Amino acid sequence: LCAHQLFGESSTDPYRHTLQAGSRCVEIDVWD
């Protein structure tokens, strides 16, 4: 998420940066 959780824009960039920084696990919640 790049802004508010319910109506903000989303992007994969935070996940990419986190994994490149050495994190070994990220949690992804998907809502439809």
N, CA, C and O atoms as a Tripos MOL2 file, in Angstrom:
@<TRIPOS>MOLECULE
protein
  128   127    32     0     0
PROTEIN
NO_CHARGES

@<TRIPOS>ATOM
      1 N           0.8340   -1.1850    0.0000 N.3       1 LEU1
      2 CA          0.0000    0.0000    0.0000 C.3       1 LEU1
      3 C           0.8730    1.2400    0.0000 C.2       1 LEU1
      4 O           1.9270    1.2940    0.6340 O.2       1 LEU1
      5 N           0.4040    2.2180   -0.7230 N.am      2 CYS2
      6 CA          1.1370    3.4850   -0.7850 C.3       2 CYS2
      7 C           0.4140    4.5980   -0.0440 C.2       2 CYS2
      8 O           0.9470    5.6980    0.1050 O.2       2 CYS2
      9 N          -0.7960    4.3150    0.4200 N.am      3 ALA3
     10 CA         -1.5920    5.3340    1.1210 C.3       3 ALA3
     11 C          -2.5660    4.6260    2.0590 C.2       3 ALA3
     12 O          -2.2220    3.6090    2.6620 O.2       3 ALA3
     13 N          -3.7680    5.1560    2.1830 N.am      4 HIS4
     14 CA         -4.7850    4.6160    3.0850 C.3       4 HIS4
     15 C          -5.0850    3.1530    2.7530 C.2       4 HIS4
     16 O          -5.1400    2.7760    1.5830 O.2       4 HIS4
     17 N          -5.2730    2.3490    3.7700 N.am      5 GLN5
     18 CA         -5.4510    0.9050    3.5910 C.3       5 GLN5
     19 C          -6.6890    0.5370    2.7820 C.2       5 GLN5
     20 O          -6.6440   -0.4170    2.0070 O.2       5 GLN5
     21 N          -7.7900    1.2650    2.9400 N.am      6 LEU6
     22 CA         -9.0360    0.8800    2.2750 C.3       6 LEU6
     23 C          -9.1990    1.4660    0.8810 C.2       6 LEU6
     24 O          -9.8080    0.8330    0.0180 O.2       6 LEU6
     25 N          -8.6670    2.6590    0.6410 N.am      7 PHE7
     26 CA         -8.8950    3.2610   -0.6670 C.3       7 PHE7
     27 C          -7.6440    3.8770   -1.2810 C.2       7 PHE7
     28 O          -7.7410    4.6270   -2.2530 O.2       7 PHE7
     29 N          -6.4850    3.5770   -0.7370 N.am      8 GLY8
     30 CA         -5.2470    4.0970   -1.2880 C.3       8 GLY8
     31 C          -4.7380    3.2420   -2.4350 C.2       8 GLY8
     32 O          -5.1900    2.1160   -2.6410 O.2       8 GLY8
     33 N          -3.7960    3.7930   -3.1710 N.am      9 GLU9
     34 CA         -3.1830    3.0510   -4.2670 C.3       9 GLU9
     35 C          -2.2730    1.9690   -3.7120 C.2       9 GLU9
     36 O          -1.7770    2.0670   -2.5900 O.2       9 GLU9
     37 N          -2.0640    0.9410   -4.5150 N.am     10 SER10
     38 CA         -1.1620   -0.1290   -4.1080 C.3      10 SER10
     39 C          -0.0770   -0.2960   -5.1600 C.2      10 SER10
     40 O          -0.2330    0.1170   -6.3090 O.2      10 SER10
     41 N           1.0140   -0.9030   -4.7490 N.am     11 SER11
     42 CA          2.1530   -1.1050   -5.6320 C.3      11 SER11
     43 C           2.9530   -2.2970   -5.1260 C.2      11 SER11
     44 O           2.9110   -2.6280   -3.9410 O.2      11 SER11
     45 N           3.6760   -2.9320   -6.0260 N.am     12 THR12
     46 CA          4.5610   -4.0250   -5.6250 C.3      12 THR12
     47 C           5.9180   -3.5080   -5.1560 C.2      12 THR12
     48 O           6.7110   -4.2760   -4.6120 O.2      12 THR12
     49 N           6.1990   -2.2250   -5.3570 N.am     13 ASP13
     50 CA          7.5030   -1.6690   -4.9950 C.3      13 ASP13
     51 C           7.8770   -1.8790   -3.5290 C.2      13 ASP13
     52 O           9.0170   -2.2590   -3.2630 O.2      13 ASP13
     53 N           6.9780   -1.6520   -2.5570 N.am     14 PRO14
     54 CA          7.3700   -1.8990   -1.1640 C.3      14 PRO14
     55 C           7.7920   -3.3530   -0.9080 C.2      14 PRO14
     56 O           8.7100   -3.6020   -0.1270 O.2      14 PRO14
     57 N           7.1280   -4.3050   -1.5590 N.am     15 TYR15
     58 CA          7.5220   -5.7110   -1.4070 C.3      15 TYR15
     59 C           8.9100   -5.9390   -1.9950 C.2      15 TYR15
     60 O           9.7410   -6.6150   -1.3880 O.2      15 TYR15
     61 N           9.1560   -5.3860   -3.1580 N.am     16 ARG16
     62 CA         10.4560   -5.5390   -3.8210 C.3      16 ARG16
     63 C          11.5700   -4.9550   -2.9540 C.2      16 ARG16
     64 O          12.6030   -5.5930   -2.7520 O.2      16 ARG16
     65 N          11.3600   -3.7450   -2.4440 N.am     17 HIS17
     66 CA         12.3720   -3.1010   -1.6040 C.3      17 HIS17
     67 C          12.6240   -3.9000   -0.3280 C.2      17 HIS17
     68 O          13.7700   -4.0470    0.0980 O.2      17 HIS17
     69 N          11.5610   -4.4150    0.2800 N.am     18 THR18
     70 CA         11.6950   -5.1950    1.5110 C.3      18 THR18
     71 C          12.4910   -6.4670    1.2660 C.2      18 THR18
     72 O          13.3820   -6.8010    2.0480 O.2      18 THR18
     73 N          12.1800   -7.1790    0.1910 N.am     19 LEU19
     74 CA         12.9040   -8.4120   -0.1130 C.3      19 LEU19
     75 C          14.3530   -8.1340   -0.4960 C.2      19 LEU19
     76 O          15.2440   -8.8970   -0.1230 O.2      19 LEU19
     77 N          14.6030   -7.0630   -1.2280 N.am     20 GLN20
     78 CA         15.9770   -6.7140   -1.6000 C.3      20 GLN20
     79 C          16.7930   -6.2710   -0.3890 C.2      20 GLN20
     80 O          18.0200   -6.3700   -0.3980 O.2      20 GLN20
     81 N          16.1210   -5.7870    0.6470 N.am     21 ALA21
     82 CA         16.8120   -5.3590    1.8630 C.3      21 ALA21
     83 C          17.1720   -6.5350    2.7660 C.2      21 ALA21
     84 O          17.8290   -6.3570    3.7920 O.2      21 ALA21
     85 N          16.7390   -7.7470    2.3810 N.am     22 GLY22
     86 CA         17.1330   -8.9220    3.1390 C.3      22 GLY22
     87 C          16.0200   -9.6240    3.8870 C.2      22 GLY22
     88 O          16.2610  -10.6550    4.5150 O.2      22 GLY22
     89 N          14.8200   -9.1020    3.8390 N.am     23 SER23
     90 CA         13.7050   -9.7710    4.5090 C.3      23 SER23
     91 C          13.4490  -11.1150    3.8400 C.2      23 SER23
     92 O          13.5700  -11.2440    2.6220 O.2      23 SER23
     93 N          13.1010  -12.0990    4.6320 N.am     24 ARG24
     94 CA         12.8530  -13.4280    4.0760 C.3      24 ARG24
     95 C          11.3800  -13.7840    4.0340 C.2      24 ARG24
     96 O          11.0160  -14.8490    3.5340 O.2      24 ARG24
     97 N          10.5300  -12.9120    4.5500 N.am     25 CYS25
     98 CA          9.1030  -13.2200    4.6010 C.3      25 CYS25
     99 C           8.2920  -11.9270    4.5290 C.2      25 CYS25
    100 O           8.6050  -10.9520    5.2120 O.2      25 CYS25
    101 N           7.2680  -11.9270    3.7100 N.am     26 VAL26
    102 CA          6.3110  -10.8220    3.6830 C.3      26 VAL26
    103 C           4.9110  -11.4180    3.7310 C.2      26 VAL26
    104 O           4.6810  -12.5160    3.2240 O.2      26 VAL26
    105 N           3.9870  -10.7010    4.3320 N.am     27 GLU27
    106 CA          2.5950  -11.1580    4.4010 C.3      27 GLU27
    107 C           1.7800  -10.3750    3.3840 C.2      27 GLU27
    108 O           1.8480   -9.1460    3.3360 O.2      27 GLU27
    109 N           1.0140  -11.0830    2.5770 N.am     28 ILE28
    110 CA          0.1840  -10.4440    1.5610 C.3      28 ILE28
    111 C          -1.2730  -10.8100    1.8260 C.2      28 ILE28
    112 O          -1.6340  -11.9870    1.8180 O.2      28 ILE28
    113 N          -2.1020   -9.8060    2.0590 N.am     29 ASP29
    114 CA         -3.5460   -9.9930    2.2290 C.3      29 ASP29
    115 C          -4.2320   -9.5370    0.9510 C.2      29 ASP29
    116 O          -3.9560   -8.4490    0.4450 O.2      29 ASP29
    117 N          -5.1220  -10.3650    0.4330 N.am     30 VAL30
    118 CA         -5.8250  -10.0410   -0.8070 C.3      30 VAL30
    119 C          -7.3140   -9.9690   -0.5290 C.2      30 VAL30
    120 O          -7.8910  -10.8820    0.0640 O.2      30 VAL30
    121 N          -7.9290   -8.8870   -0.9570 N.am     31 TRP31
    122 CA         -9.3700   -8.6870   -0.7790 C.3      31 TRP31
    123 C         -10.0000   -8.4120   -2.1270 C.2      31 TRP31
    124 O          -9.4130   -7.7350   -2.9720 O.2      31 TRP31
    125 N         -11.1880   -8.9360   -2.3220 N.am     32 ASP32
    126 CA        -11.9150   -8.7030   -3.5690 C.3      32 ASP32
    127 C         -13.2040   -7.9860   -3.2670 C.2      32 ASP32
    128 O         -13.9750   -7.6900   -4.1810 O.2      32 ASP32
@<TRIPOS>BOND
     1     1     2 1
     2     2     3 1
     3     3     4 2
     4     3     5 am
     5     5     6 1
     6     6     7 1
     7     7     8 2
     8     7     9 am
     9     9    10 1
    10    10    11 1
    11    11    12 2
    12    11    13 am
    13    13    14 1
    14    14    15 1
    15    15    16 2
    16    15    17 am
    17    17    18 1
    18    18    19 1
    19    19    20 2
    20    19    21 am
    21    21    22 1
    22    22    23 1
    23    23    24 2
    24    23    25 am
    25    25    26 1
    26    26    27 1
    27    27    28 2
    28    27    29 am
    29    29    30 1
    30    30    31 1
    31    31    32 2
    32    31    33 am
    33    33    34 1
    34    34    35 1
    35    35    36 2
    36    35    37 am
    37    37    38 1
    38    38    39 1
    39    39    40 2
    40    39    41 am
    41    41    42 1
    42    42    43 1
    43    43    44 2
    44    43    45 am
    45    45    46 1
    46    46    47 1
    47    47    48 2
    48    47    49 am
    49    49    50 1
    50    50    51 1
    51    51    52 2
    52    51    53 am
    53    53    54 1
    54    54    55 1
    55    55    56 2
    56    55    57 am
    57    57    58 1
    58    58    59 1
    59    59    60 2
    60    59    61 am
    61    61    62 1
    62    62    63 1
    63    63    64 2
    64    63    65 am
    65    65    66 1
    66    66    67 1
    67    67    68 2
    68    67    69 am
    69    69    70 1
    70    70    71 1
    71    71    72 2
    72    71    73 am
    73    73    74 1
    74    74    75 1
    75    75    76 2
    76    75    77 am
    77    77    78 1
    78    78    79 1
    79    79    80 2
    80    79    81 am
    81    81    82 1
    82    82    83 1
    83    83    84 2
    84    83    85 am
    85    85    86 1
    86    86    87 1
    87    87    88 2
    88    87    89 am
    89    89    90 1
    90    90    91 1
    91    91    92 2
    92    91    93 am
    93    93    94 1
    94    94    95 1
    95    95    96 2
    96    95    97 am
    97    97    98 1
    98    98    99 1
    99    99   100 2
   100    99   101 am
   101   101   102 1
   102   102   103 1
   103   103   104 2
   104   103   105 am
   105   105   106 1
   106   106   107 1
   107   107   108 2
   108   107   109 am
   109   109   110 1
   110   110   111 1
   111   111   112 2
   112   111   113 am
   113   113   114 1
   114   114   115 1
   115   115   116 2
   116   115   117 am
   117   117   118 1
   118   118   119 1
   119   119   120 2
   120   119   121 am
   121   121   122 1
   122   122   123 1
   123   123   124 2
   124   123   125 am
   125   125   126 1
   126   126   127 1
   127   127   128 2
@<TRIPOS>SUBSTRUCTURE
     1 LEU1         2 RESIDUE 1 A LEU
     2 CYS2         6 RESIDUE 1 A CYS
     3 ALA3        10 RESIDUE 1 A ALA
     4 HIS4        14 RESIDUE 1 A HIS
     5 GLN5        18 RESIDUE 1 A GLN
     6 LEU6        22 RESIDUE 1 A LEU
     7 PHE7        26 RESIDUE 1 A PHE
     8 GLY8        30 RESIDUE 1 A GLY
     9 GLU9        34 RESIDUE 1 A GLU
    10 SER10       38 RESIDUE 1 A SER
    11 SER11       42 RESIDUE 1 A SER
    12 THR12       46 RESIDUE 1 A THR
    13 ASP13       50 RESIDUE 1 A ASP
    14 PRO14       54 RESIDUE 1 A PRO
    15 TYR15       58 RESIDUE 1 A TYR
    16 ARG16       62 RESIDUE 1 A ARG
    17 HIS17       66 RESIDUE 1 A HIS
    18 THR18       70 RESIDUE 1 A THR
    19 LEU19       74 RESIDUE 1 A LEU
    20 GLN20       78 RESIDUE 1 A GLN
    21 ALA21       82 RESIDUE 1 A ALA
    22 GLY22       86 RESIDUE 1 A GLY
    23 SER23       90 RESIDUE 1 A SER
    24 ARG24       94 RESIDUE 1 A ARG
    25 CYS25       98 RESIDUE 1 A CYS
    26 VAL26      102 RESIDUE 1 A VAL
    27 GLU27      106 RESIDUE 1 A GLU
    28 ILE28      110 RESIDUE 1 A ILE
    29 ASP29      114 RESIDUE 1 A ASP
    30 VAL30      118 RESIDUE 1 A VAL
    31 TRP31      122 RESIDUE 1 A TRP
    32 ASP32      126 RESIDUE 1 A ASP
